[in-house]
């Protein structure tokens, strides 16, 4: 169960499990609680009741000094990006690697390659404030995936980009998933959900419904 302050319950009675290495869309109408559920999963919000287990550990029983290491296993794409304004695109994306103690030469090569993949090869040294919302969103996504997290949570990651870039980002998420990352993407984009074969966790009316994904071949015929 989750609520804000003394307000009504935002989520109640939910029970689900994400298999390691799975890929789910999180869908539902505005106000259904998608962002709240993601906040619970990346430990920004504590449940009023019930338990959350991450990586086979009860979050409520984890010592405070262990939480930073746990959070480093989670990549998060926020709706409001949360980039550091005085750092370049490269330095924003490099943050998780530097925290993990990676070598600087490896960091710059890896970050530059990923920024090129998301279409920002010409903006490596630009500050976020000089870029468009869509470009800032791609920096935020690159930062979330650069460390190959165990769990990736993305809140409307394609909301500010065109269809071509949205597909490229989805392919990036799928490649990360193939390497073992569990992926959860909250989205209102029905066309994107229909194009990819991943199951849905659908929130509506205070309940969570599982919607299985169709095989890729079946989806290809449906699009044709």
C-alpha positions as CSV (number, residue, x, y, z in Angstrom):
1,X,0.0,0.0,0.0
2,X,1.2,3.5,-0.8
3,X,-0.1,7.0,-0.2
4,X,1.1,10.6,0.0
5,X,0.8,12.3,3.4
6,X,-2.7,11.7,4.8
7,X,-4.3,11.4,1.4
8,X,-6.1,8.3,0.0
9,X,-4.3,5.2,-1.0
10,X,-2.6,5.5,-4.4
11,X,-1.9,1.8,-4.6
12,X,-3.4,-1.0,-2.5
13,X,-3.5,-4.8,-2.6
14,X,-0.9,-5.2,-5.4
15,X,1.1,-8.4,-5.6
16,X,3.4,-9.3,-8.4
17,X,6.9,-10.6,-9.2
18,X,9.3,-9.6,-11.9
19,X,11.4,-12.6,-13.1
20,X,15.1,-11.7,-13.5
21,X,15.8,-10.8,-17.1
22,X,12.2,-10.0,-17.9
23,X,10.8,-7.1,-19.9
24,X,7.5,-5.5,-19.0
25,X,5.5,-2.4,-20.1
26,X,3.8,-0.6,-17.2
27,X,0.5,0.8,-18.6
28,X,-2.7,2.4,-17.4
29,X,-4.6,5.7,-17.5
30,X,-3.2,8.9,-16.0
31,X,-3.5,8.8,-12.3
32,X,-3.5,5.0,-12.0
33,X,-0.3,5.0,-10.0
34,X,2.4,4.0,-12.6
35,X,4.9,6.6,-11.4
36,X,4.1,5.8,-7.7
37,X,4.8,2.1,-8.4
38,X,8.1,3.0,-10.0
39,X,9.0,5.2,-7.0
40,X,8.4,2.2,-4.7
41,X,10.7,0.1,-6.9
42,X,13.6,2.5,-6.9
43,X,13.3,3.1,-3.2
44,X,12.2,6.8,-3.4
45,X,8.9,6.0,-1.5
46,X,8.3,3.6,1.3
47,X,5.1,1.5,1.4
48,X,2.6,2.2,4.1
49,X,2.1,-1.5,4.5
50,X,3.3,-4.7,2.7
51,X,6.8,-5.6,1.6
52,X,9.1,-5.0,-1.3
53,X,11.8,-7.4,-2.2
54,X,14.6,-6.4,-4.5
55,X,17.3,-8.9,-5.5
56,X,15.9,-11.4,-3.0
57,X,16.2,-9.0,-0.1
58,X,13.4,-7.4,1.9
59,X,14.0,-3.7,1.5
60,X,12.7,-2.9,5.0
61,X,15.4,-5.1,6.5
62,X,18.3,-3.6,4.7
63,X,20.6,-1.4,6.8
64,X,20.7,2.3,5.8
65,X,24.4,2.1,4.9
66,X,23.7,-0.7,2.4
67,X,21.1,1.2,0.5
68,X,23.5,3.2,-1.8
69,X,25.0,-0.1,-3.2
70,X,21.5,-1.5,-3.8
71,X,20.4,1.7,-5.6
72,X,23.5,1.5,-7.8
73,X,22.0,-1.7,-9.2
74,X,18.9,0.2,-10.4
75,X,18.9,2.5,-13.4
76,X,16.1,5.1,-13.5
77,X,14.8,7.3,-16.3
78,X,12.8,10.1,-14.6
79,X,10.1,12.1,-16.4
80,X,11.9,15.3,-15.3
81,X,15.3,14.0,-16.4
82,X,17.2,15.2,-13.3
83,X,20.3,16.1,-15.1
84,X,23.1,18.2,-13.5
85,X,23.0,21.6,-15.2
86,X,26.7,22.5,-14.9
87,X,27.9,19.2,-16.3
88,X,28.3,18.3,-19.9
89,X,26.2,15.6,-21.6
90,X,29.3,13.3,-21.3
91,X,29.8,14.0,-17.6
92,X,26.2,13.5,-16.8
93,X,26.2,10.1,-18.5
94,X,29.5,9.2,-16.9
95,X,28.4,9.7,-13.3
96,X,27.4,6.1,-12.6
97,X,30.7,4.8,-14.0
98,X,32.7,7.3,-11.9
99,X,30.8,6.4,-8.8
100,X,31.6,2.7,-9.5
101,X,35.3,3.5,-9.9
102,X,35.8,2.9,-13.6
103,X,38.9,4.1,-15.4
104,X,38.6,7.5,-17.0
105,X,39.8,6.3,-20.5
106,X,37.2,3.5,-20.5
107,X,34.5,5.9,-19.3
108,X,35.0,8.5,-22.1
109,X,35.1,5.9,-24.8
110,X,32.0,4.1,-23.6
111,X,30.0,7.2,-22.9
112,X,30.9,8.7,-26.3
113,X,29.8,5.5,-28.0
114,X,26.5,5.5,-26.2
115,X,25.8,9.1,-26.9
116,X,26.4,8.5,-30.6
117,X,23.9,5.6,-30.4
118,X,21.2,7.9,-29.1
119,X,21.9,10.5,-31.7
120,X,23.9,12.9,-29.6
121,X,27.4,12.5,-31.0
122,X,27.6,16.2,-31.8
123,X,26.5,17.3,-28.3
124,X,29.0,15.4,-26.1
125,X,30.4,18.6,-24.5
126,X,27.1,20.6,-24.4
127,X,25.4,21.5,-21.2
128,X,21.8,20.2,-20.7
129,X,20.4,23.7,-20.5
130,X,21.4,24.3,-24.2
131,X,19.6,21.3,-25.5
132,X,16.0,20.5,-26.3
133,X,13.7,18.4,-24.0
134,X,14.1,15.4,-26.3
135,X,17.9,15.7,-26.3
136,X,17.9,16.0,-22.5
137,X,15.7,12.9,-22.3
138,X,18.2,10.9,-24.3
139,X,21.0,12.0,-22.0
140,X,19.0,10.8,-19.0
141,X,18.4,7.4,-20.7
142,X,22.1,7.0,-21.6
143,X,23.0,7.8,-17.9
144,X,20.4,5.2,-16.7
145,X,21.8,2.4,-18.9
146,X,25.5,3.1,-19.0
147,X,26.3,0.9,-16.0
148,X,24.3,-2.1,-17.2
149,X,22.0,-2.1,-14.2
150,X,20.4,-5.2,-12.8
151,X,17.0,-3.4,-13.0
152,X,16.0,-0.6,-15.3
153,X,12.9,1.5,-14.5
154,X,11.9,4.1,-17.1
155,X,9.0,6.6,-16.7
156,X,7.7,7.6,-20.2
157,X,11.2,7.4,-21.7
158,X,10.0,8.1,-25.3
159,X,7.6,10.9,-24.4
160,X,9.6,13.8,-25.8
161,X,11.2,12.2,-28.9
162,X,9.9,11.4,-32.4
163,X,9.0,7.9,-33.6
164,X,12.4,7.2,-35.2
165,X,14.3,8.0,-32.0
166,X,11.7,6.2,-29.9
167,X,12.3,3.0,-31.8
168,X,16.1,3.4,-31.5
169,X,15.7,3.8,-27.7
170,X,13.5,0.7,-27.5
171,X,16.1,-1.3,-29.4
172,X,18.7,0.0,-26.8
173,X,16.4,-1.2,-24.0
174,X,16.0,-4.6,-25.6
175,X,19.8,-5.0,-26.1
176,X,20.3,-4.2,-22.4
177,X,17.6,-6.8,-21.6
178,X,19.3,-9.4,-23.6
179,X,22.4,-8.9,-21.4
180,X,20.3,-9.8,-18.4
181,X,18.8,-6.5,-17.2
182,X,15.2,-6.6,-15.9
183,X,13.3,-3.8,-17.7
184,X,10.1,-2.0,-16.7
185,X,8.9,0.8,-19.0
186,X,5.9,3.0,-18.0
187,X,4.3,4.4,-21.1
188,X,1.1,5.8,-22.6
189,X,2.3,5.0,-26.1
190,X,-0.1,2.3,-27.3
191,X,1.6,2.1,-30.7
192,X,5.0,1.3,-29.1
193,X,3.4,-1.3,-26.8
194,X,1.7,-2.9,-29.9
195,X,5.0,-3.0,-31.8
196,X,7.0,-5.0,-29.3
197,X,6.2,-8.5,-27.9
198,X,6.6,-7.7,-24.2
199,X,3.9,-8.4,-21.6
200,X,2.2,-5.6,-19.7
201,X,1.6,-4.8,-16.1
202,X,-1.6,-2.8,-16.4
203,X,-2.8,-0.5,-13.6
204,X,-6.4,0.5,-13.5
205,X,-9.1,1.1,-10.9
206,X,-6.6,0.3,-8.1
207,X,-5.9,-3.2,-9.5
208,X,-3.0,-4.7,-11.4
209,X,-3.7,-6.8,-14.4
210,X,-1.1,-8.9,-16.3
211,X,-1.5,-8.8,-20.1
212,X,0.7,-11.3,-21.9
213,X,2.7,-10.2,-24.9
214,X,2.1,-11.7,-28.3
215,X,4.9,-13.5,-30.3
216,X,6.8,-11.2,-32.6
217,X,5.6,-13.0,-35.8
218,X,2.0,-12.5,-34.7
219,X,2.6,-8.8,-34.1
220,X,4.3,-8.5,-37.5
221,X,1.2,-9.9,-39.2
222,X,-1.1,-7.6,-37.1
223,X,0.9,-4.6,-38.3
224,X,0.8,-5.7,-41.9
